[in-house]
């Protein structure tokens, strides 16, 4: 068995461990009882949930993103890079079949994502408010994802980096349900609760009179 195949199997094991961990987290979260909402139903709950996952996620719908547009765009680019790295990992056995233009696009997206991730990591160190809010896991998660995206870009550019990329992928994927990165699961619960809570009260979507 070659080192390349061994590293691929290791990455697969990391992926399975991550999926298993997220599944356990999901099952645990589903069993947690929510406080009874005794407020009268004034609006449509399903419309509130739909708003939370669509228009309510747009930058103009949140005061924080309207005020901090650059930070919002940095976060969007960072997460696009993460999903691109995951997609690149899944199709990595077929990288040699990709058109050169597509490979170049992937490299640029991953490089940009890594750059934005590094910027976010540095901000957590030097910016007073972010530094006060950041736990060790916050720092570790940001830099792990940043290095992972950079490794993916390098592996696409130079096949000699494939083995380190697979090893790093195994670590990253296995860590997802253990640290802050598991917010990829809790995001859906929080948005659904947000939409249900305010949709019930006819706050979201905004009534026509408010618009």
N, C-alpha and C positions, 0 to 999 in steps of 0.2 A: 504494500500500500504506500503510495507516494505521499509526501508532505502536503501536497495540494489537496488530494482527496481527503486526507485526514482533517485538514483545516475546514474543508467544505462540510464534512460530517459534524465537526464541532460547531460550525455555524448553524447547521440544521438542528442540532441538539439545543443550542441556545434559543432558536426560534420556537421549538416545541416547549421548552421550559417557560418562555415568555407567554405563549398562548395559554399554557396550563395555568400559570400564575394569574393571568388576567381573568381567566374563567372562574377561578376560585374567588378572586376579588369581586367579580360580578355577582356570583351566587351569594356571597356574604352581604354585599350591599343591598341586594334585593330582599333579604330577610329582615333588614332593619325597619322598624315601624316608624312611620312619619306621624307627627302630632296631628291630631284630628283638627280639620279646618271647619269651624262651625260658622263661618261667615256666610251670609246668604249669597246664593249664586246670582250675580248680576250680569255676567257676560258668558261668553262661550269658551269653555276651557280648552277645547281642541284648537280654536283659533289663536288663543294665547300661546299654546305650545308651538303651533306652526310659525307664529311671529318670532318666537324666541330662537328658532333654528334658521330663520331666513332674514327678513328685514331687520329684526332686532340685533343681528350680528354685524350689520353694516356700520362703518365708522361714524356716519352722521347720526346714528341712533344712540350713541354713547357720548356723554360729555367728556369722559376721560380720553377717548380716542380723538375727539374733535380738538381738544386742547393739545394733545401730545401725538400729532399725526406722524411724526418721524419715528417715534417709538413704536407706534402701531405698524407702520410699514416694515420696520426692522423685524418685528415679531412675525409678521406674515411671511417675509422672505426666509426667516429662520425655519419656520415650520414647513414651508414648501421644500426647502432643502432637505429636511428630515424625511419627508415622505418620498422625495426623489431618491434618497439614499436607500430607503427600504425597497422601493421598486427596482433600483439598480441591483441590489443584492439578490432579489428574487429571480432576475433574468441574467445574473452574472455568468452562468454556464454558456450563454448564447451571445456574450459580448462580441465575439469575433464575427458574428453575422450582422451586427448593427451597421447601418450606413455611417460613414465617417461624419456626416453632418449631425446626425442624431447623437453620436458619441461626444462630439464637441459641445453640443448643447447641454448634455448631461453634465459634462465636466464644468462648464461655466455656471450652471445652476447650483451644483454642489459646492463649487468654490465660493460663490456668492453667499450661499447658506452658511458655510464655515466662517467666512469673514464677518457676517452679521452675528453669528453665534459668539465669535470671539469679542466682538464689540459689546454684546450684551454681558459677557463674562467680565470684561474689564469694568463696565459700568457698575456691576454689582460690587466691585472692589473699591472704586474711587468715588462713586456717588453716595452722599451721606445717607439719604433715605433708603436707597436700595440696599446699602451695606447693613443698615440696621434691621431690615426685614429679611435678609438672606441667611438661611441656615447652611451648614456644611453640605447638606444634600443638594441644596439649590446650586451651589457652586459646582459640585461634582457632576450633576446632571447636565448643566449647560456645557461644561468643558468636555464631558464624555461625548455628547452629541456633536459638538464642534469638531473634535478630533476624528470621530467616525465619518462625518461628511468629508473632511479633508482626505482621509484614507481612501474613501470611495472615489474621489476625484483623481487621486494619484494612481489608484489601481486601474482606472479606466485609461489613464494616460500611459502607464507603465505596468505591464502584466507582472513584473517582478514584485509588486506590492500586493498582489492578490492574497498571498498567505497571511500577512499581517492584517489585511482588511477582513478576512474571514474570522480570524481569531478575535479581532476587536468587535466584529459583528456578534459573535457568540456572547461576549461579555455584555455588550449593549442590550441585546434582546433579552438575555436572562435577567438583567437588572431592571427591566421595565416594570414588572409588578412589585418590586421591592422598594423603589425610591420614588422621587417626585414625578418621574416620567409616567407613572400610572395615572396621572391626571388626564391622560388621553381617554381613560374610561370614565372617570368621575365628571368629566366635561359634559357628557350626555345626560347624566343624572341631574346635574346642577341646572342645565338649560331647560330640561323638562320641568323641574320643580319651579323654576323662575316663570316659565310660561303658564304653568297650571295656576300658580299663586296669583299672578296679576291678571290672567285671563278670566279667572273666576270673579274678580272684582271689576271687570270691564275697564281696566286701566290699559292693558295691551291686548290687541292693537289699539292705538289711540282712537278714542271716539271722534267722530267727524266734527263735533263742536269744538274739540281741542285743536284739531287740525286747522 
